[in-house]
Amino acid sequence: MGAEQVSLANETLQVNLSLPSGLLTITDLRSGTVWRQDLPTRMARSGSKWGAVATQPVPDRKRIRLQ
């Protein structure tokens, strides 16, 4: 099964999600600025903690505000 891309867009932003990798790309259509998620340095399945997910809050200064 090949990779699939899911997209969502409005006049300001375009959001692309690649499946099954989950890589996220956001494009500001006004300025052409593109944000891409960093590629993982290792696969989640490569260690003994396969399936474990660690989460942490995102500081306000790093949040993107949409209006």
Contacts in CASP RR format, 6 or more apart in sequence:
PFRMAT RR
TARGET T0000
AUTHOR 0000-0000-0000
METHOD contacts of the structure
MODEL  1
MGAEQVSLANETLQVNLSLPSGLLTITDLRSGTVWRQDLPTRMARSGSKW
GAVATQPVPDRKRIRLQ
3 18 0 8 1.000
3 19 0 8 1.000
3 20 0 8 1.000
3 21 0 8 1.000
4 18 0 8 1.000
4 19 0 8 1.000
4 20 0 8 1.000
5 16 0 8 1.000
5 17 0 8 1.000
5 18 0 8 1.000
5 19 0 8 1.000
6 16 0 8 1.000
6 17 0 8 1.000
6 19 0 8 1.000
7 14 0 8 1.000
7 15 0 8 1.000
7 16 0 8 1.000
7 17 0 8 1.000
8 14 0 8 1.000
8 15 0 8 1.000
9 15 0 8 1.000
9 29 0 8 1.000
11 29 0 8 1.000
12 28 0 8 1.000
12 29 0 8 1.000
12 30 0 8 1.000
12 66 0 8 1.000
13 26 0 8 1.000
13 27 0 8 1.000
13 28 0 8 1.000
13 29 0 8 1.000
13 66 0 8 1.000
14 26 0 8 1.000
14 27 0 8 1.000
14 29 0 8 1.000
15 24 0 8 1.000
15 25 0 8 1.000
15 26 0 8 1.000
15 27 0 8 1.000
16 24 0 8 1.000
16 25 0 8 1.000
16 26 0 8 1.000
16 27 0 8 1.000
17 23 0 8 1.000
17 24 0 8 1.000
18 24 0 8 1.000
18 25 0 8 1.000
22 37 0 8 1.000
23 36 0 8 1.000
23 37 0 8 1.000
23 39 0 8 1.000
24 36 0 8 1.000
24 37 0 8 1.000
25 34 0 8 1.000
25 35 0 8 1.000
25 36 0 8 1.000
25 37 0 8 1.000
26 34 0 8 1.000
26 35 0 8 1.000
26 64 0 8 1.000
27 33 0 8 1.000
27 34 0 8 1.000
27 35 0 8 1.000
28 34 0 8 1.000
44 50 0 8 1.000
44 51 0 8 1.000
45 51 0 8 1.000
END
